[in-house]
């Protein structure tokens, strides 16, 4: 087996598209070739192993489709099976809107499966591009499904809502709807997807973003922050923190840089490091702990009692009412000073 083939199988395993047992079968299927490999036979073995893996996954997620997170699980499954079969048909459609921004306070965008990217600008309008991608076993299935997936971007009072509606119980069909948005800086953002990355840049009124599977990243922004993921990195680079900051994931690193502002901060993960940078003049209280790792601080934190490498509590600077709470189960915690601009 070549290193490229081994890496391809391991990548599928890393992405969660095949189990450890299925990866082992794939490695065995394309291993042990000997001299003069028959490439057609190798390809046939890989295809057969992929299809077997797809059937195994199908049985495993049958019950999960009916759970609260079933839609996300089902869509990942459909995508994997389509890739394994090698016979999927895909169509893509794009639609755009331009909306008046005067009097709008909140932009609310939701999708079940797809990325959301928002860029704040100095323009006084809201531009939305929605890209709908449907993958099915046949072209007719893809077209019929695409016709039933509706994407809307409309104003309701002082809120602009972007959302998609789709049929339920789409077996063997993968639907992805992703958004690109440009909006005025003064809009607050509320963004949500079940499976996909969320990125925003340049807003001045705060961001609330949630995904089950994907990275969340906010840059050059102000206001309160509430960023959550279940499986992916959470990163925030905040020009001015105005209000509480919540940064949480179950599997991934949490990285937060605050350039200015005084507010409570809660940053936590189960598996990964927590890295928080605060202005040198920040005043508050630190409560940091990890089970498997160490706590490191560039701020001098007075310690009372017996030192504990996995826990650090005390005042930051002169102290104050703002609590900085940092948690991880497996990983290190770093409290740093934000470099001067």
Secondary structure, DSSP 8 states (H G I E B T S, - for coil): --HHHHHHHHHHHHTTSS-HHHHHHHHHHTS---SS--HHHHHHHHHHHHHHHHHHHHHHHTTGGGSTTHHHHHHHHHHHHHHHHT--EEEEEEEEEEEE-TT--EEEEEEEES-EEEEEES-SEEEEEEEEEEEESSHHHHHHHHHH-EEEEEEETTEEEEEEE--S--TT-EEEEEEEEEEETT-EEEEEEEES-EEEES-SS-EEEEEEES-EEEEEEEEEEEEEEEES-EEEEEEEEEEEEEEE-SBS-EEEEESS----EEEEEEES-EEEEE-TT--EEEEEEEEES-EEESS-----SS-BTTEEEEEETT--S-EEEEEEEES-EEEEE----
